[in-house]
């Protein structure tokens, strides 16, 4: 064969160097990809933890009386946080009184913080005005802010039942 070009394979050292570079690139690429996926999973988990609400609000004492604003219920509420991050009870602004639509909420601490997985509950005092003319059930709730800054309404339980201060009204119009 006249004029045929004969191709020579690169020397063995060049082939070994290329193979090592290819393997090293695959290992590093896998490491970087796995690390990136792990960081993404941590971000997703952190977002899930921030929005988790695992709070129990239990009324340990309920006193109903006739106040200057009408039928009034005073509640001592114990709040327990079983979630992974702290939550906070949203207290009422100072100088604001309870209305029929909005209870007065006073956490025992200034910031209303309820640590995660608490060993003991945090106490909150609430004043709820009872509307005896209202026919429907009014479930009393406690405003709680999760770490993602969303405020949730947590139903207050008591003795295995809902707290319904309106049950103190005799016929829906007159207080007891």
C-alpha positions as CSV (number, residue, x, y, z in Angstrom):
1,X,0.0,0.0,0.0
2,X,1.6,3.0,-1.2
3,X,0.7,6.4,0.4
4,X,-1.2,4.7,3.3
5,X,-1.1,6.6,6.6
6,X,-0.2,4.4,9.5
7,X,-1.7,5.6,12.8
8,X,0.3,4.9,15.8
9,X,-1.3,4.6,19.2
10,X,-0.2,7.1,21.8
11,X,2.4,5.8,24.2
12,X,1.2,3.7,27.2
13,X,2.0,6.5,29.7
14,X,-0.4,8.9,27.9
15,X,-3.2,6.3,27.9
16,X,-2.7,5.7,31.7
17,X,-2.7,9.4,32.4
18,X,-5.9,9.9,30.5
19,X,-7.5,6.9,32.3
20,X,-6.4,8.3,35.7
21,X,-7.8,11.7,34.8
22,X,-11.1,10.3,33.7
23,X,-11.5,8.2,36.9
24,X,-10.5,11.2,39.1
25,X,-13.0,13.4,37.3
26,X,-15.8,10.8,37.8
27,X,-15.0,10.5,41.5
28,X,-14.8,14.2,42.1
29,X,-17.9,14.8,40.0
30,X,-19.8,12.2,42.0
31,X,-18.6,13.7,45.3
32,X,-19.6,17.3,44.3
33,X,-23.0,16.0,43.0
34,X,-23.7,14.0,46.2
35,X,-22.7,17.0,48.4
36,X,-24.9,19.3,46.4
37,X,-27.8,16.9,46.8
38,X,-27.2,16.6,50.5
39,X,-27.2,20.4,50.9
40,X,-30.5,20.5,49.0
41,X,-32.0,17.9,51.2
42,X,-30.9,19.8,54.3
43,X,-32.5,23.0,52.9
44,X,-35.7,21.1,52.3
45,X,-35.6,19.6,55.8
46,X,-34.9,23.0,57.4
47,X,-37.9,24.5,55.5
48,X,-40.1,21.6,56.7
49,X,-38.9,22.0,60.3
50,X,-39.6,25.8,60.2
51,X,-43.2,25.2,59.2
52,X,-43.9,22.3,61.6
53,X,-46.6,23.0,64.2
54,X,-46.7,20.4,66.9
55,X,-48.2,22.4,69.8
56,X,-50.7,21.4,72.5
57,X,-52.7,24.2,74.3
58,X,-54.5,23.0,77.4
59,X,-56.6,25.1,79.6
60,X,-55.8,24.2,83.2
61,X,-58.2,26.7,84.7
62,X,-61.3,28.4,83.3
63,X,-63.2,31.0,85.3
64,X,-66.3,32.6,83.9
65,X,-67.6,35.8,85.4
66,X,-69.7,38.8,84.5
67,X,-67.3,41.7,83.8
68,X,-67.8,45.3,82.8
69,X,-67.6,44.2,79.1
70,X,-70.1,41.4,79.6
71,X,-69.7,37.6,80.1
72,X,-66.0,37.0,80.4
73,X,-63.8,33.9,80.6
74,X,-60.4,33.9,82.1
75,X,-58.2,31.0,81.0
76,X,-54.9,29.8,82.2
77,X,-53.4,27.9,79.3
78,X,-50.4,25.6,79.3
79,X,-48.6,25.4,75.9
80,X,-46.3,22.5,75.1
81,X,-44.2,22.4,71.9
82,X,-43.3,18.9,70.6
83,X,-41.9,20.3,67.4
84,X,-38.3,20.5,66.2
85,X,-37.9,24.3,66.5
86,X,-39.1,27.0,68.9
87,X,-42.5,28.6,68.4
88,X,-43.9,31.7,70.0
89,X,-47.2,32.6,71.4
90,X,-48.4,35.8,69.7
91,X,-49.4,38.1,72.6
92,X,-51.8,41.0,72.4
93,X,-50.4,44.5,72.2
94,X,-50.3,46.3,75.5
95,X,-53.1,48.7,76.0
96,X,-55.4,46.5,73.9
97,X,-58.5,45.0,75.5
98,X,-60.3,41.8,74.6
99,X,-63.1,42.2,72.1
100,X,-65.8,39.7,71.1
101,X,-63.7,38.8,68.0
102,X,-60.2,38.9,69.6
103,X,-59.2,37.5,73.0
104,X,-56.5,39.1,75.1
105,X,-53.4,36.9,75.2
106,X,-50.6,37.4,77.7
107,X,-47.7,34.9,77.6
108,X,-45.7,34.4,80.8
109,X,-42.5,35.5,79.0
110,X,-42.0,38.8,77.1
111,X,-41.3,37.1,73.8
112,X,-43.8,34.3,74.2
113,X,-41.2,31.7,73.2
114,X,-42.0,28.1,73.6
115,X,-38.8,26.0,73.2
116,X,-38.8,22.8,71.2
117,X,-39.5,19.5,72.9
118,X,-40.1,21.3,76.2
119,X,-40.0,19.4,79.4
120,X,-42.6,21.7,81.0
121,X,-45.3,23.8,79.5
122,X,-45.2,27.6,79.1
123,X,-48.2,29.4,80.8
124,X,-50.4,31.9,79.0
125,X,-53.2,33.9,80.4
126,X,-56.2,34.7,78.2
127,X,-59.3,36.8,78.5
128,X,-62.2,35.9,76.2
129,X,-65.4,37.9,75.9
130,X,-68.4,35.6,75.5
131,X,-71.1,36.5,73.1
132,X,-74.3,34.9,74.6
133,X,-76.3,36.1,71.6
134,X,-74.2,34.0,69.2
135,X,-75.9,30.7,68.5
136,X,-72.9,28.7,67.1
137,X,-70.0,27.1,68.8
138,X,-67.0,29.4,69.3
139,X,-63.9,27.4,69.7
140,X,-61.2,29.3,71.6
141,X,-57.8,29.4,69.8
142,X,-54.4,30.6,70.7
143,X,-52.2,32.4,68.1
144,X,-48.8,30.6,67.7
145,X,-46.1,31.7,65.3
146,X,-43.8,29.0,63.8
147,X,-40.2,29.6,62.7
148,X,-41.3,30.4,59.1
149,X,-43.1,33.4,60.5
150,X,-46.6,32.0,59.9
151,X,-49.2,32.5,62.6
152,X,-51.5,29.5,63.2
153,X,-54.6,29.3,65.4
154,X,-54.2,26.4,67.9
155,X,-57.4,25.1,69.4
156,X,-57.4,25.1,73.2
157,X,-58.4,21.8,74.8
158,X,-59.5,21.2,78.4
159,X,-60.4,18.0,80.2
160,X,-60.6,16.1,76.9
161,X,-63.1,18.6,75.3
162,X,-63.1,21.8,73.5
163,X,-63.2,25.0,75.6
164,X,-66.5,26.7,74.9
165,X,-67.1,29.7,77.2
166,X,-70.5,30.2,75.6
167,X,-71.7,27.1,77.4
168,X,-71.9,29.4,80.5
169,X,-74.9,31.1,78.8
170,X,-78.3,29.8,79.9
171,X,-80.5,30.1,76.8
172,X,-78.1,31.7,74.4
173,X,-79.0,35.2,75.7
174,X,-78.4,35.4,79.4
175,X,-75.2,34.5,81.2
176,X,-75.4,32.1,84.1
